Amino acid sequence: MALNLHKGLKDKIKNKLVEQIPAIQINHKKFIKRESTSGLLSANEALPDHGPIIDSLNSYISEWPLYDFLYGYISKELEEKQKYDSEQDSQTITEIDEYSDIHATVDRLVELFDSLPWRYRFTLDIKSTLEPFFSDKTEFNISDNIRIIKADESFIERHPLSFTDAGNSVGLISLAMLGRNLPSGWKSDSLYLQVDIDGFIGKYVSTQTTENVVTTIKAFCGLSIALRLLKVEHTYHPSAPKLNLLIHKNFSGEWGFDEAEDLNDDISRSISDLIFNDLDGDLKSDAQKSSWIERKLNDLSIVFNEPGKSEKIVLAGQWFFDSYTGNNELLSFVQTMVALEILLGDRASSDVVGLGELLRNRCAYLIGKTHDQRTVLLDDFKKIYN
């Protein structure tokens, strides 16, 4: 649902932007000089400081939503519509034809802002890790917004990887020419994890929309490890693997290529090291593997289809996945313990009996089936926690 800001608030924002946007400096017709945009912060202050509108904007953009929207949207527009001019060192934004009419520019930008949030689709290559289950399937919907899918002909047609705007080619090839380490196209032998989300993505700004997708992916991977659907098999990489999130934006029901975001090295390495968990060889036939995969994907569906009820499980999955990233063993241990605290702890009870005591009792009675098993678990957990 769009923001639908009331007219008085939009007029207030427009008045401030008419004063501040002409001060923006552009280098080589492509790049905003960040130091020339400080005046835009005053426009951001026109937004309400509390209430559902600002809470929504903060949840998918940032604490400075209007500033980051303007910087990110104009930067993206400049990249797509303007040709690089090595001789044009610096100019004001209103010297560029598309922005010369300041009132028309401000009206357009504010109406675009008012139309937020926009619909995006993030796609991540997860190789052919779960291929036994997908030998005769092309898609599994984990929730309304999360799916695992093959790149068949229909998929490729619905998810183009380039477009042309104002004579400029925008897509994976053009981004790769800028030195980005990106795939050349969709792979028919890979599976892809897709996450749909409402929000905003701009150029040269980090928004909460991307962060929300990354945490969803981490939760998916962490819970897949915990459920023994996947396991981490560390392998040697001659160079750090680099995974990318390929992003499409919804335009009236059609998906158009929008951007590619790099995952950080630690997350990329850990996801690259994920393989199917065959339970140490107990799952031998493709039929056994397929049945196991289906059961575990259904378990994941239960979690991601009940976001209100499963919030703690999802958060614990994120921390559990984090414990597999990086090379700091002590930090990994702490992150795993945080996952247990999320699942088993609560402030009221821990204030009475102590957090360590609460966790070890809940863990022992959750897992142990007999008195002797619980006694061992109580002792082991105390040593681990200490």
Backbone torsions as a table, in degrees:
resi	resn	phi	psi	omega
1	MET	NA	132.8	-177.9
2	ALA	-66.3	161.2	-179.1
3	LEU	-62.2	-43.8	-178.0
4	ASN	54.7	55.6	177.0
5	LEU	-63.4	143.5	179.6
6	HIS	-72.4	155.8	-171.1
7	LYS	-57.7	-40.0	-178.9
8	GLY	-60.8	-41.1	179.6
9	LEU	-68.8	-40.9	178.9
10	LYS	-64.0	-40.2	178.6
11	ASP	-63.9	-38.4	178.6
12	LYS	-63.7	-43.2	178.1
13	ILE	-64.8	-43.9	-179.0
14	LYS	-61.4	-41.8	180.0
15	ASN	-60.3	-40.0	179.0
16	LYS	-69.7	-39.8	-177.9
17	LEU	-69.4	-34.5	176.8
18	VAL	-59.3	-32.7	178.4
19	GLU	-78.2	-36.1	-167.3
20	GLN	-98.1	-34.0	-175.7
21	ILE	-61.9	-38.0	179.0
22	PRO	-59.6	-17.2	179.6
23	ALA	-81.4	-9.9	-177.5
24	ILE	-69.3	130.4	179.0
25	GLN	-102.1	139.7	-178.8
26	ILE	-120.0	130.1	175.6
27	ASN	-96.2	131.0	173.7
28	HIS	54.4	27.9	179.4
29	LYS	62.8	10.4	-173.7
30	LYS	-124.7	-31.7	-166.2
31	PHE	-125.6	129.0	176.8
32	ILE	-75.1	135.0	172.2
33	LYS	-80.1	110.8	-172.9
34	ARG	-54.5	-39.2	-176.1
35	GLU	-66.8	-15.1	179.9
36	SER	-88.9	1.2	-173.9
37	THR	-105.0	6.0	-175.3
38	SER	-60.0	-29.6	180.0
39	GLY	-64.7	-22.9	179.5
40	LEU	-65.9	-21.6	179.5
41	LEU	-63.2	-31.8	178.9
42	SER	-67.2	-32.1	176.1
43	ALA	-67.1	-37.5	178.4
44	ASN	-61.1	-32.7	-178.4
45	GLU	-69.2	-12.1	176.8
46	ALA	-73.0	-18.8	179.2
47	LEU	-71.0	153.4	177.2
48	PRO	-62.8	148.6	-178.3
49	ASP	-91.5	-1.0	174.8
50	HIS	-157.8	166.5	179.8
51	GLY	110.8	174.1	-173.6
52	PRO	-63.6	-32.9	-177.9
53	ILE	-65.6	-51.4	-177.6
54	ILE	-70.6	-33.3	176.9
55	ASP	-62.3	-42.7	178.9
56	SER	-64.2	-47.6	-179.9
57	LEU	-61.0	-42.1	178.5
58	ASN	-63.4	-32.4	-174.7
59	SER	-73.0	-24.0	-179.2
60	TYR	-125.7	-2.7	172.7
61	ILE	-119.1	-82.5	-177.6
62	SER	-174.9	-173.3	176.6
63	GLU	-75.0	-13.3	176.5
64	TRP	-123.1	67.3	-167.9
65	PRO	-64.2	-41.9	-177.6
66	LEU	-69.0	-41.9	178.5
67	TYR	-60.5	-49.5	-177.6
68	ASP	-67.6	-32.5	175.8
69	PHE	-64.4	-49.3	-177.3
70	LEU	-63.3	-46.3	-179.4
71	TYR	-64.1	-45.1	-176.8
72	GLY	-70.5	-39.7	-177.4
73	TYR	-72.6	-45.6	-179.9
74	ILE	-64.4	-39.9	178.4
75	SER	-60.1	-42.9	-179.8
76	LYS	-67.5	-40.3	179.0
77	GLU	-63.6	-41.8	178.3
78	LEU	-62.4	-42.1	-179.3
79	GLU	-62.8	-40.5	-174.2
80	GLU	-82.2	-30.6	-170.9
81	LYS	-107.0	-20.6	-175.2
82	GLN	-106.1	145.4	175.5
83	LYS	-93.9	137.8	-179.3
84	TYR	-60.4	131.6	179.5
85	ASP	-123.6	102.7	-175.9
86	SER	-64.1	-23.9	-176.8
87	GLU	-89.5	-14.8	-179.9
88	GLN	-94.0	86.9	-173.3
89	ASP	-64.7	-54.0	-176.9
90	SER	-150.8	141.4	176.8
91	GLN	-154.9	160.2	175.1
92	THR	-76.1	154.2	-176.0
93	ILE	-62.5	-30.5	-178.3
94	THR	-74.6	-8.3	174.1
95	GLU	-80.4	-11.2	175.0
96	ILE	-88.8	131.7	-170.9
97	ASP	-50.7	-44.3	-174.9
98	GLU	-65.0	-16.6	-177.0
99	TYR	-119.5	11.3	-173.4
100	SER	-68.9	-34.1	176.5
101	ASP	-87.1	97.1	-170.8
102	ILE	-63.8	-38.3	-179.3
103	HIS	-68.3	-41.3	177.3
104	ALA	-65.6	-39.2	178.6
105	THR	-62.3	-46.9	-178.6
106	VAL	-65.3	-44.2	178.0
107	ASP	-57.1	-44.5	-178.3
108	ARG	-64.0	-46.2	-177.2
109	LEU	-66.0	-40.4	-179.3
110	VAL	-68.7	-38.4	177.6
111	GLU	-66.4	-36.4	175.9
112	LEU	-64.1	-44.1	178.4
113	PHE	-60.7	-40.7	-178.4
114	ASP	-68.1	-20.7	-179.0
115	SER	-84.1	-5.1	178.1
116	LEU	-64.9	154.7	1.9
117	PRO	-84.0	159.8	176.5
118	TRP	-105.0	158.3	-176.2
119	ARG	-95.8	129.6	-179.8
120	TYR	-127.0	157.4	174.4
121	ARG	-130.0	120.0	178.3
122	PHE	-100.1	135.2	-179.0
123	THR	-127.2	129.5	-178.6
124	LEU	-124.1	130.4	177.1
125	ASP	-74.3	117.9	176.3
126	ILE	-112.5	28.5	176.4
127	LYS	59.5	-150.5	-179.4
128	SER	-113.2	36.4	-173.6
129	THR	-55.1	-37.0	-175.2
130	LEU	-110.9	30.2	-173.1
131	GLU	-56.4	-38.2	-177.8
132	PRO	-53.3	-36.4	-179.2
133	PHE	-76.7	-26.1	-174.3
134	PHE	-102.3	15.1	178.5
135	SER	-64.1	-30.4	179.0
136	ASP	-123.7	17.8	179.1
137	LYS	-132.4	156.6	177.1
138	THR	-115.0	-11.6	-173.4
139	GLU	-158.9	144.4	171.6
140	PHE	-136.4	120.9	-179.8
141	ASN	-88.7	112.1	177.6
142	ILE	-76.4	-37.5	173.2
143	SER	-153.1	-175.7	178.2
144	ASP	-61.7	-26.1	-173.6
145	ASN	-113.4	-3.5	-176.5
146	ILE	-130.9	133.3	179.8
147	ARG	-151.2	158.6	168.5
148	ILE	-110.7	133.4	-170.0
149	ILE	-147.6	149.3	174.4
150	LYS	-91.8	151.3	178.2
151	ALA	-88.8	73.0	176.1
152	ASP	-85.1	-173.8	-176.1
153	GLU	-60.6	-40.5	-179.7
154	SER	-64.9	-42.6	178.6
155	PHE	-60.6	-48.0	-177.8
156	ILE	-62.2	-38.8	179.5
157	GLU	-66.3	-37.5	-177.8
158	ARG	-79.7	-15.4	-175.9
159	HIS	-127.5	73.7	177.5
160	PRO	-63.8	153.2	-177.5
161	LEU	-112.0	18.1	175.0
162	SER	-164.1	163.6	170.8
163	PHE	-155.1	166.3	179.9
164	THR	-117.8	129.2	179.4
165	ASP	-135.5	125.7	179.1
166	ALA	53.2	37.0	178.0
167	GLY	82.9	-5.0	179.1
168	ASN	-96.9	135.5	174.9
169	SER	-87.2	124.8	-178.5
170	VAL	-121.9	122.6	-179.7
171	GLY	168.3	-166.1	-176.6
172	LEU	-60.2	-41.5	-176.9
173	ILE	-65.2	-45.7	-179.3
174	SER	-66.5	-35.9	177.0
175	LEU	-68.4	-38.1	178.4
176	ALA	-64.3	-32.5	178.4
177	MET	-66.2	-19.3	176.3
178	LEU	-87.6	7.9	177.1
179	GLY	96.9	6.1	-180.0
180	ARG	-76.7	139.5	177.2
181	ASN	-88.6	93.6	-172.4
182	LEU	-128.3	154.2	176.7
183	PRO	-67.3	156.6	-179.1
184	SER	-82.0	-15.6	179.7
185	GLY	170.4	-172.9	178.8
186	TRP	-72.8	146.6	-180.0
187	LYS	-109.4	124.1	-177.7
188	SER	-70.1	-19.5	-178.3
189	ASP	-97.0	8.3	179.9
190	SER	-106.9	159.8	167.4
191	LEU	-106.6	150.3	-177.9
192	TYR	-126.3	138.5	172.5
193	LEU	-96.3	125.2	-179.6
194	GLN	-117.0	139.3	176.9
195	VAL	-129.3	121.9	175.1
196	ASP	-95.2	141.9	-175.9
197	ILE	-156.5	149.7	173.1
198	ASP	-95.4	141.1	179.0
199	GLY	166.1	-144.1	177.8
200	PHE	-149.1	138.1	175.4
201	ILE	-130.2	125.8	178.5
202	GLY	-119.1	-173.1	-179.8
203	LYS	-102.3	132.8	176.7
204	TYR	65.2	21.4	171.5
205	VAL	-133.2	146.6	176.6
206	SER	-101.0	120.8	-179.3
207	THR	-113.2	160.2	-178.4
208	GLN	-65.7	-21.2	178.9
209	THR	-57.9	-50.0	178.9
210	THR	-65.2	-41.2	179.3
211	GLU	-60.8	-39.6	179.4
212	ASN	-63.8	-37.3	177.8
213	VAL	-68.3	-42.8	-179.8
214	VAL	-61.2	-42.2	178.7
215	THR	-66.0	-34.3	175.8
216	THR	-63.9	-44.3	178.9
217	ILE	-63.5	-42.2	178.3
218	LYS	-62.8	-40.6	178.2
219	ALA	-64.2	-43.6	178.3
220	PHE	-58.4	-47.4	-178.5
221	CYS	-68.0	-43.1	180.0
222	GLY	-62.6	-43.8	179.0
223	LEU	-70.2	-31.7	176.4
224	SER	-65.6	-35.6	175.7
225	ILE	-69.0	-45.9	-177.7
226	ALA	-63.2	-35.2	-179.5
227	LEU	-84.6	-0.2	-179.7
228	ARG	63.6	32.8	168.5
229	LEU	-82.2	-42.1	177.9
230	LEU	-124.5	163.1	172.6
231	LYS	-143.2	159.0	-180.0
232	VAL	-93.2	122.2	174.5
233	GLU	-120.1	99.5	-176.0
234	HIS	-64.7	128.1	179.1
235	THR	-125.9	160.1	179.0
236	TYR	-78.1	131.4	175.6
237	HIS	-118.5	117.9	179.6
238	PRO	-59.0	-29.7	172.6
239	SER	-139.2	155.2	-176.0
240	ALA	-60.2	124.0	177.7
241	PRO	-64.0	143.3	-179.5
242	LYS	-124.5	112.7	177.1
243	LEU	-100.2	147.5	-177.0
244	ASN	-123.6	145.7	169.5
245	LEU	-95.6	115.0	177.2
246	LEU	-89.5	126.6	-168.8
247	ILE	-115.2	129.9	174.1
248	HIS	-117.4	148.4	178.4
249	LYS	-114.3	141.5	-177.5
250	ASN	-85.3	122.5	176.3
251	PHE	-117.4	99.9	178.1
252	SER	51.0	44.3	176.2
253	GLY	92.5	-9.8	178.3
254	GLU	-106.8	144.3	-179.8
255	TRP	-96.3	121.3	177.4
256	GLY	-112.8	141.9	-180.0
257	PHE	-60.8	135.6	-176.5
258	ASP	-120.9	-48.1	-172.3
259	GLU	-168.9	167.6	171.3
260	ALA	-128.8	129.4	179.6
261	GLU	-114.4	135.3	177.8
262	ASP	-85.4	134.1	168.1
263	LEU	-78.3	150.5	-178.8
264	ASN	-68.5	164.0	-171.2
265	ASP	-59.7	-42.3	-177.4
266	ASP	-64.9	-43.5	178.8
267	ILE	-67.2	-42.7	179.3
268	SER	-59.2	-43.8	-178.1
269	ARG	-65.3	-43.7	-177.1
270	SER	-67.5	-40.7	178.1
271	ILE	-67.5	-38.0	178.8
272	SER	-63.6	-26.7	-178.7
273	ASP	-89.1	2.0	179.1
274	LEU	-78.5	131.2	175.5
275	ILE	-133.6	166.7	178.2
276	PHE	-64.1	136.9	178.8
277	ASN	-92.1	104.1	-179.1
278	ASP	-91.3	19.1	178.2
279	LEU	56.2	50.5	178.5
280	ASP	55.5	38.2	174.9
281	GLY	91.5	-2.2	179.9
282	ASP	-67.5	-30.4	176.9
283	LEU	-91.1	102.8	-171.7
284	LYS	-100.0	-47.0	-175.4
285	SER	-88.0	159.0	176.6
286	ASP	-62.4	-33.1	179.1
287	ALA	-64.4	-42.9	177.3
288	GLN	-63.8	-44.2	-179.8
289	LYS	-63.4	-44.0	-179.1
290	SER	-62.3	-41.4	179.1
291	SER	-64.1	-42.2	179.5
292	TRP	-64.3	-45.3	-179.9
293	ILE	-59.9	-44.5	-179.0
294	GLU	-61.7	-43.5	179.4
295	ARG	-60.1	-44.2	-175.7
296	LYS	-73.7	-34.7	175.5
297	LEU	-66.0	-35.6	175.9
298	ASN	-66.1	-36.7	175.1
299	ASP	-62.2	-43.6	177.4
300	LEU	-62.3	-37.1	178.9
301	SER	-61.0	-39.5	178.7
302	ILE	-58.5	-43.0	-178.5
303	VAL	-65.9	-52.8	-171.6
304	PHE	-79.4	-11.7	175.5
305	ASN	-89.3	-5.5	179.2
306	GLU	-127.8	65.8	-173.4
307	PRO	-59.9	-33.9	179.7
308	GLY	-68.3	-39.6	-176.8
309	LYS	-83.2	-24.8	-171.5
310	SER	-106.4	16.9	-175.0
311	GLU	-55.4	-43.7	-179.0
312	LYS	-67.3	-37.6	-179.8
313	ILE	-66.4	-42.2	178.4
314	VAL	-63.2	-44.5	179.9
315	LEU	-64.2	-41.4	177.5
316	ALA	-62.5	-38.1	177.0
317	GLY	-60.7	-38.3	177.5
318	GLN	-63.3	-46.6	180.0
319	TRP	-66.4	-37.0	179.6
320	PHE	-65.2	-41.4	176.6
321	PHE	-64.5	-40.7	179.0
322	ASP	-57.8	-29.9	-179.2
323	SER	-68.1	-14.6	177.8
324	TYR	-97.2	-2.6	-179.4
325	THR	-99.9	150.1	178.4
326	GLY	78.9	178.9	-175.4
327	ASN	-117.5	9.3	-178.7
328	ASN	-90.0	101.5	-174.3
329	GLU	-64.2	-38.7	179.5
330	LEU	-65.1	-42.9	177.9
331	LEU	-63.0	-40.2	178.2
332	SER	-60.3	-40.2	178.5
333	PHE	-63.0	-44.7	-179.4
334	VAL	-64.2	-41.6	-179.7
335	GLN	-63.7	-37.1	176.6
336	THR	-65.7	-40.4	178.8
337	MET	-66.9	-34.6	176.0
338	VAL	-62.0	-39.5	177.5
339	ALA	-58.7	-42.0	177.8
340	LEU	-66.3	-39.7	179.4
341	GLU	-63.4	-38.1	178.5
342	ILE	-62.5	-42.6	-175.4
343	LEU	-77.0	-36.1	-168.1
344	LEU	-111.3	-14.4	-173.7
345	GLY	-96.7	159.3	165.0
346	ASP	-156.4	145.7	-170.2
347	ARG	-60.6	-44.8	-174.3
348	ALA	-60.5	-48.1	-178.0
349	SER	-71.3	-38.0	-177.6
350	SER	-69.3	-28.1	176.7
351	ASP	-65.9	-25.2	-177.9
352	VAL	-87.1	-49.9	-172.3
353	VAL	-107.2	-7.2	-176.0
354	GLY	93.6	140.3	-174.4
355	LEU	-64.4	-45.6	-179.0
356	GLY	-60.0	-43.1	-179.8
357	GLU	-66.0	-41.7	179.7
358	LEU	-62.8	-46.1	-177.2
359	LEU	-63.9	-44.8	-175.8
360	ARG	-68.7	-34.7	177.1
361	ASN	-68.9	-44.3	-179.9
362	ARG	-65.8	-39.0	179.1
363	CYS	-64.7	-46.5	-177.3
364	ALA	-62.6	-42.3	-176.7
365	TYR	-81.1	-17.9	175.1
366	LEU	-77.2	-38.8	-172.8
367	ILE	-99.3	-43.8	-174.4
368	GLY	-68.0	136.6	-179.4
369	LYS	-101.9	-20.4	-179.5
370	THR	-129.7	168.4	179.0
371	HIS	-61.5	-42.5	-179.2
372	ASP	-64.4	-41.5	178.3
373	GLN	-61.9	-42.1	-179.0
374	ARG	-66.4	-37.5	178.7
375	THR	-61.5	-45.1	178.7
376	VAL	-63.2	-44.8	-179.5
377	LEU	-63.4	-40.6	178.0
378	LEU	-59.3	-43.3	-179.4
379	ASP	-69.4	-45.0	-178.8
380	ASP	-64.3	-43.2	-177.2
381	PHE	-64.4	-38.0	179.5
382	LYS	-61.8	-42.4	178.3
383	LYS	-64.9	-43.4	-179.9
384	ILE	-61.8	-46.7	-175.6
385	TYR	-67.6	-39.2	177.6
386	ASN	-62.7	NA	NA
